[in-house]
Amino acid sequence: MFIVPKIYGILFLPHGKTGVNFFMPLMQTNEEDGKVVALPDFFDTSYYLNRELSWLSFNQRVLEEALDGEAHPLLERVKFISIFSANLDEYFMIRVAGIQDQYEAGIVERTIDGHTPFEQLEKIRTMVLQQLSQRNKCFYQDLVPSLQQEGIEFLRFSELSVTKQHALSHYFRKEIYPVLTPLAFDTGHPFPFMSNLSLNLAIEIDDDESSMLKFARVKVPSILPRLLRLNEIRGFDDDGIIRFIWLEDLIENNLEQLFPKMRVTKAYLFRLIRDADVEIEEDEAGDLLKTIEKGIRSRRYGKVVRLDITSTMPLPVRKLLMKNLGVAERNVYEIDGALGLASLMELLKIELPSLKDEPFVQKNPIEEYSTPDIFSAIKAKDQLLYHPYDSFQPVVDFINQAALDPDVLSIKQTLYRVGSNSPIVKALMKAAEAGKQVAVLVELKARFDEGNNIIWARALEDVGAHVAYGLPGLKTHAKLTLIVRREQNKLKRYLHLGTGNYNPATGKIYTDYSLFTVNEQLANDVAELFNALTGYSKHTEYRKLLVSPINTRKRIIEMIEREVEWSRKENKGRIIMKMNALVDGKTIRALYRASCEGVKIDLIIRGICCLKPGIKGVSEHIRVISVIGRFLEHSRAYYFHNGGKEELYLGSADIMPRNLDDRVETLFPVFDKAIIRVVKSDLDLIMSDNVKAWEMHADATYSKISSEGPKVNSQALFLTRSAQKKMLQVQ
């Protein structure tokens, strides 16, 4: 059914609701029967999916990669168990902690989908308990037996022979005992502090002298491997079988060494997750660097938002922990088996290639040019890289060559997440030491990477680089580099604009785009943006660049509305958006309106999607898919057909209020028509995926896309394409 608008008016919104200030049809004519019908109420809560439940649905899709016995090699399935578990930990540290704060503050305001904080907490608990049950069933009933068949075993201390137990106890005394600190809890000892993500043993001790039951706590040290490889311990033969024992199991069975002349009656494992969000009042923070450092330390002391316990823990011990940790019953999760399965990532160190993804060699398209430097290749034409299929090395080379080139005068760059051993930062330091003007915007508030960023910020300052920390109240998430080079007595500006971080490690596992260009319009915009970030510029007019929080949402919605006009004129409205998350209500309503006008919309959204596709009369022209595979789909691409005058934007911004209102983000246009065709072809391939793609339905559920035709695994095909290009280069 194609809808033709007949009556127009100005959109007036109820009190407290905001919308886009443009003319829109209030009534429509149905071409099939000619009846005039009113537009749907796009504020109807039933048209939206709760953000938190949508994220849990995404993490379920991650878990499904482990559950599917045919999806990945065995150790890669274990990896997805680890990723699922680590994701969930971070989710509780940030999102659940925030909702818990709202609930405890008495906030009853409803979300866009109609949920109160309490209702969200209840639904989160129900979904998480189901997922944890699925995860453990997969690990213990499927993966562990399968690993055993491949010569990888998990053993318990009690299963070992007496001789091997003695060998392990000797190892414990030498290698583990020295780093353990038993802490008592009684009238003379306060309840011990327990840090975020700590794994602990609650120990009952029977004192024969006083006939009293004592309580103690021992932390399982995180500085030691969680999984001890028995083949590497003296007393165990290396017979080709790889055997592991959990560190906490070894500690539990040697507690008598920690409590001599006492009788340990029982020990119970538990683990806690604390609120890890750092709130900073920047107006009162004279030294942001020191304030961030203090905030990182305070993460260890945040309130407990989840307490994981084993099913064997008796009620008195459970109550003791709940009381002293300030934990309500709804925040206690009873889990069978090992706690904190994110540590299973350690198994990926096993050298068994047959149980892992086949390695691949990244190609370097810029090597196709026989020019002596990367600047000549960029000046010849715009260069697009698609990581990880294309190597991240050209990005590193770009900074390295700039650092060494005597004709380069200055380098400006934003850094969000760079990793612990960053060649990018080392190159910037080299440039500063060579006397070049180096200005770096280091985002200290990059969550969980603040420590690394503080270290690099100080290192850069020490060698004379100009280091700024962004604008008050806004995280700087944009990925930009501007290099100024003197060429034939003129200044030439070179840009790198990306969708991902300046981190070679993630460049091997995240899909992201990198664009190198010398486009003057973009260079002017980027220069103005750097001035705003490092100085006092109030520049708000950008020629081509979309910059949050200034104009990203406004421009995106304008381009959506332009597709509506094309749909009315020629039935050619077409939109493709690829992102990590779609949450922003204003943009969702614009997409709903476009769908009602017949615009064909494809959304490739890896994670959160609060829009519901396929609702008759609302979103029946919108399709939503999510691809979960070997690589993390991280690139953002926004394509508008524009009546044949195609427009494409790439960049750092997802369509979320935080990206549009609370961060410095950039989306940059692609001007090269050949590159637009390449990216459009990439998007088309992803949309045809019927192996790793999930499709979202009108009821907000997802199902794996299947087809009787040829199997299309987009990531595998990108790898094949990359390998073929690499072979052509070699030839």
Number of C-alpha atoms within 10 A of each C-alpha: 13 18 21 19 19 13 13 12 11 11 13 11 11 8 6 5 9 11 14 17 10 10 10 16 17 17 18 20 18 16 12 9 7 11 10 16 14 12 17 14 11 17 16 11 15 13 23 24 24 21 21 20 20 20 20 20 20 22 22 18 25 23 26 21 23 28 22 11 14 10 16 20 16 20 24 20 26 28 23 24 28 24 21 25 23 16 17 18 19 18 16 21 24 17 15 23 23 17 19 19 16 16 18 11 9 11 13 13 12 14 15 19 16 15 17 16 21 18 13 21 20 11 13 16 16 10 14 17 14 10 18 19 12 15 22 18 14 21 20 13 11 14 21 17 15 15 18 14 10 15 12 18 18 17 14 13 19 11 9 12 10 11 11 16 18 13 15 22 20 17 16 18 14 11 11 17 17 10 12 13 13 14 18 18 13 11 7 7 10 11 18 15 12 20 19 20 19 17 21 22 20 21 23 18 20 17 15 11 7 8 8 10 13 16 19 20 22 24 22 23 17 11 7 12 12 19 18 18 17 20 16 13 14 12 16 15 11 12 7 9 14 18 19 19 17 17 19 22 17 20 23 20 18 20 19 14 14 17 13 9 10 15 15 23 12 14 21 19 25 24 22 26 25 25 25 27 19 17 9 15 11 14 9 9 12 10 9 18 18 12 16 21 14 13 18 20 13 15 17 19 15 18 19 25 26 24 23 19 23 18 13 12 16 10 9 9 15 18 14 13 17 17 11 12 18 13 18 14 12 12 19 17 20 17 17 15 14 15 20 19 19 19 17 18 17 15 16 14 8 12 9 10 11 11 17 17 13 8 7 12 13 18 24 18 18 19 13 12 13 10 12 8 16 21 18 12 19 21 16 13 13 18 18 23 21 22 24 26 25 27 20 25 14 19 21 19 16 22 26 19 17 26 27 14 15 14 15 21 18 20 25 20 23 25 26 24 24 21 20 14 13 17 18 21 24 17 20 26 22 21 28 23 17 14 15 23 19 24 23 25 22 26 25 27 27 17 15 15 17 21 19 17 23 19 11 23 24 13 16 24 16 13 17 17 24 17 20 18 21 24 18 10 12 19 21 26 27 27 23 27 25 22 23 19 21 14 11 8 7 7 13 16 23 22 25 22 24 27 25 25 22 26 22 22 16 20 21 18 16 21 21 28 25 24 22 24 25 21 15 13 12 21 23 15 20 24 15 17 23 21 14 16 20 17 12 9 12 11 12 13 14 17 10 16 23 25 25 24 20 18 17 21 23 17 13 19 18 15 19 22 21 19 27 26 19 20 24 18 11 9 17 19 27 25 22 21 21 26 25 20 21 24 22 20 20 21 22 21 21 21 25 26 23 27 26 26 29 25 29 23 24 21 22 27 24 25 25 24 34 24 28 24 28 19 15 11 17 23 26 20 23 24 20 24 27 30 28 22 20 17 15 17 22 22 24 26 26 22 22 22 18 20 18 11 8 16 18 23 20 26 29 26 27 24 24 20 17 18 24 22 16 15 22 24 28 30 27 24 19 20 15 14 13 11 16 18 13 12 21 18 12 14 21 14 16 23 21 14 22 21 21 23 26 23 19 22 16 19 14 20 13 19 13 17 16 15 11 6 7 8 13 19 18 23 22 14 14 18 18 14 13 22 18 13 15 18 11 10 13 8 6
